Amino acid sequence: MSLKGKIKISAVSYLNTLPFHFGLENSDSLNQRIILSKDIPSVCADKLIKEEVDIGLIPVAAINKIPNARIISNYCIGAVGKVKSVLLFSHVPLKEIKRIYLDYQSRTSVNLIRILARDFWKIDPEFIQGTEGYEQKISASNAALIIGDRAFDYMNTFNYEYDLSEEWMKFQSLPFVFAVWVANKELPEEFIRQFNEALRSGLDSIDAVSEQFKNEHPDVTIDVNNYLKNDISFILDVEKRKALETFLRMLKSI
């Protein structure tokens, strides 16, 4: 267990995780038992791998790298069709793309685009690991994968944008799972129950979450309420578990 008996949790810092933040931060049963940090997806995974936290909302591509990994919740970050925040931006169509810059904040989406390129789009571009500011390198036959809240800033800017979750649905006729709640050790059943109750409470409060976000960020133009209710799918149901198994199986060949 973590420092002073508190359980450390790393959660993704994007808009799509706001309901989970809200539920955990407003849980009377948990607020004295947890330490919550908000990180980009790749850091969530690194913290869990290094045992700096006990629970992480981690990219599914990192699950196999975590010793004693166990999914502890039926809630996730997923999508059924378009997700609108994991996008490939390009000036040219897929067949003309020569280079794809990869988002440094991502693990799952980076692997997903490699699978789609090889097995669905049938293209063989050069993949380049992006660094801060890589978005500015989209030009001519250079494209870029941009995930999370930054993707909203580039929508409707380029001639072509490909939503990776929508492309996966075309490819596999399945939803996609980007991140799941994983623990790296056995935790008390009572805590796991309270943890999931807090997540459920957050999902039941999306209207309040959206209103709070709009008040704190009045310049944001995206309809946060619609995004959270209609673009993100939070339930790790049977179809998503099937999709997760399919993706992890395909990941082994990358």
SULSULFEN-V321938 format. One line per field, one symbol per residue. burial: # if it has 16 or more other C-alpha atoms within 10 Angstrom, else .. A space follows every 10 residues. Layout:
BEGIN
burial->???
END
This chain:
BEGIN
burial->......#### ########## #####.#..# ...###.### #########. #.######## ###..#..## ########## ########## ##.#..#### ########## #######... ..#.#.#..# ...##..#.. #########. ##.......# #########. ...####### ####...... ...####### ###..##.## ..##...... ...##.##.. ######..## #.##..##.. ....
END
